[in-house]
Amino acid sequence: MPPGTPPTTAAQAVEIVRSQYAQPKLPDGTPAELKVHEFDIGYLVYAVFPRRTDAAGRSQPSPPGGAKIVVSKETGESVTVPNYPIEQAIALYRKAFERSD
């Protein structure tokens, strides 16, 4: 897909992300799965990591940090947003997008 080409599918959005960002890895070194949440003006792309548990099997919090990536449906441009829950990440992107118009 040529640079600057807007994506028309979730698969194309993932292709853009893979061409511009490092592939996140699981603790064993294998690539993490990338998921896509499509919304009206973009695609939110994020890595999925397995739930961490302690020796007793209790769920542990995820390590801090990380980001999600939004690919614009209009321009194909990608930007990072904090690793917030999906709806919060989209709201933050919308706020930034509206300011730049």
Steps between C-alpha positions, in 0.01 A plus 500: 500500500662832395579747784222752561231275354190499720399153618161359403520186715624402845767281336637802313511699826704221662732499196561874548573451871739211433690708243548793739533354851691221673304176547411456869627175648367260761729404792614189306607718203217408263308784333193623686166482320379834360129577530309772319200701614346685205315824562357769272823696435771243564631165611632451855776238489635345821696200623336228708699353786395201711375557853779483754444292813700434815595154631156465660326578172382848604482757222781757505490852355656564163834674498475878455558671170429409144289664237227441250520628142229672300513491120289768333249377243528833320878535465663173608703695756570316824536647848553346841260546788547384860414141582158597633186288467368505142229765538729733698778465242257582218363800693853632551573459127176680411589789732844537340358459148233765553760747630714461189218588257 
